[in-house]
Amino acid sequence: MRTHEVMIVVTRGAEFLVLLRSPERRGYWHLPAGGVEVGETAAEAAARDLELGYEAASGRMRVDSFAAGAPPGWEPVLDEEHTEYRWCSTRDALDLLAYDEPRKAVRQVARQLEVTT
C-alpha cells in the first residue's frame, strides 16, 4: 500500500483545473493526483501524474502538493478514470472539490497567486 501521494494544483490564469472521477471510481471532483512509486521523488511523481492521471489509494498517507501553470492552449486529456474536467474560479473549485486537502491546496495557491474568491 502506498503511503505517499502527490496532488497538483494546475492553474490557467485565475482558473483551477478540477477532474471528475468516473462513476466506477466514486464520481467525485478532485485535483490531478497520484501515488509516489518506490525510488521516485514527489516532484517526479507529480510530473508523471500530470501525464498519466490519478490512481486512488486508501488509508493514511503523506500528501505533497505542487502548483503548475498550464501552458497556453493546453487542455488535459482524460483517461478512463475521468469523465469530465473544468477550469474553475477559486470559489467554484472550492465548491466542487469533495475533500478538505484539495480545497486547502487550492486556497494556498490562490493566496500565492493573489486570486480572489
C-alpha positions in Angstrom: 0.0 0.0 0.0 1.3 3.5 -0.9 1.9 5.8 2.0 2.9 8.9 0.0 0.8 10.8 -2.6 1.2 14.0 -4.6 -1.5 16.5 -5.6 -1.1 19.0 -8.4 -2.9 22.3 -8.4 -3.0 23.3 -12.1 -3.8 26.9 -12.9 -4.6 28.7 -16.1 -4.6 32.4 -15.2 -7.1 32.7 -12.4 -8.7 29.3 -13.0 -8.1 25.9 -11.4 -8.3 22.5 -13.1 -10.6 20.0 -11.5 -11.3 16.5 -12.7 -14.5 14.4 -12.3 -13.8 10.7 -11.4 -15.8 8.2 -13.4 -18.8 6.6 -11.6 -16.8 3.4 -11.2 -14.3 5.4 -9.2 -16.9 7.0 -6.9 -17.6 10.0 -9.2 -16.2 12.9 -7.2 -14.3 16.1 -8.2 -10.6 16.2 -7.4 -7.3 17.7 -8.4 -4.8 15.8 -10.5 -3.0 13.4 -8.1 -1.3 10.1 -7.7 1.0 7.9 -5.7 4.7 8.1 -5.3 6.5 5.0 -6.5 9.5 3.4 -4.8 12.6 5.2 -5.8 10.7 8.2 -7.1 10.7 11.7 -5.7 7.5 13.6 -5.1 8.3 16.0 -7.9 8.9 13.1 -10.3 5.6 11.6 -9.3 3.8 14.9 -9.8 5.3 15.2 -13.3 4.3 11.7 -14.2 0.8 12.0 -12.8 0.2 15.2 -14.8 0.7 12.9 -17.9 -0.9 9.7 -16.8 -3.8 10.6 -14.5 -4.7 9.5 -11.0 -4.6 6.2 -9.1 -6.6 6.0 -6.0 -5.1 4.9 -2.7 -6.7 4.3 0.7 -5.5 4.7 4.3 -3.3 7.3 6.0 -0.7 8.8 3.8 1.6 11.8 3.4 0.4 14.2 0.7 2.7 16.7 -1.0 1.1 19.5 -3.1 2.6 21.1 -6.2 1.4 24.0 -8.3 1.8 24.2 -12.1 0.7 26.7 -14.6 -0.8 25.3 -17.8 0.9 26.3 -21.0 -1.1 28.5 -23.4 -3.7 26.4 -25.2 -3.1 23.3 -23.1 -6.1 21.1 -22.2 -6.0 17.9 -20.2 -6.6 14.5 -22.0 -9.0 12.4 -20.0 -8.3 8.8 -19.3 -10.8 6.0 -18.4 -10.7 7.1 -14.8 -12.2 10.5 -15.5 -15.4 11.7 -17.3 -15.0 15.5 -17.3 -12.8 18.4 -16.4 -13.4 22.0 -15.7 -11.4 25.2 -15.5 -13.0 26.9 -12.4 -12.7 30.1 -10.4 -11.4 29.7 -6.9 -14.9 29.7 -5.5 -16.2 27.2 -7.9 -13.3 24.9 -7.4 -13.7 25.0 -3.6 -17.4 24.2 -4.0 -16.8 21.3 -6.4 -13.9 19.6 -4.6 -15.0 16.7 -2.5 -12.3 16.7 0.2 -10.5 19.1 2.5 -6.9 18.5 1.4 -7.5 19.6 -2.2 -9.5 22.6 -1.1 -6.7 23.6 1.3 -4.2 23.3 -1.6 -6.4 25.5 -3.9 -6.7 28.1 -1.2 -3.0 28.2 -0.7 -2.2 28.6 -4.4 -5.0 31.2 -4.7 -3.4 33.2 -1.9 0.1 32.9 -3.6 -1.3 34.0 -6.9 -3.4 36.7 -5.3 -6.6 35.3 -6.9 -9.7 36.5 -5.1 -12.6 34.2 -4.2 
